[in-house]
Amino acid sequence: MNWLSILLGNLNYTTVFFLMMLESTVIPVPSELVVSPAAYHAAGGHLNIFLVILFATLGADVGASINYIAAYYLGRPIIYRFANSKFGKLCMLNQEKVEKSEKFFDRHGIVATITGRLIPGIRHLISIPAGLAKMHYGTFLLYTTIGAGLWNCILAVLGWYLYSAAPEDQLNDKIMEYGEYIKFAIMVVIALALFYFMGKYLFWRRRQIKG
């Protein structure tokens, strides 16, 4: 996509907002190649790191809200039909991916709106099951902001660090390399947190039964 390359090559607050909005809908825009390079330029004094995170998070909120509203009002049959359409496939979307995000949401409840924003393959779709489940919009927006803000902070820290560790012509390769480690670490942390809270809940249930 030539337009995407042009925008990625001209990152400012407006393009960061716009690209992150697209990333949170169904358009395949890699957030790693938006926020981290913007933070890299911020470290060089061309942008403000806090404004990069702010505009990236606002963009994510708007994009996620588009998915949420579409799912809320259109319903599952139309969403699935779109996922299986030619345009859906152009966006690397299909029914299986939507069903995967629904199962994740059903399994973890509304907190999935936070944790789902950190998981590859789920991140940009987790707003769809939230809309299908008629989750309260205020709660959805709060949790989306927390999850998206956390993810953008992680990417911004990576970009800021790489400013002193990698030349600009190697930036994207380094981002994708470090990004794999970050994704693995996040998955481990989320899994440990889920096991912890599940164990805590089961312990509480056992005490309730014995009591």
PyMOL commands that set and color helices and strands:
alter all, ss='L'
color gray80, all
select helices_A, chain A and resi 2-8+13-23+32-43+49-74+76-83+86-90+95-118+127-132+137-163+168-210
alter helices_A, ss='H'
color red, helices_A
deselect
rebuild
show_as cartoon
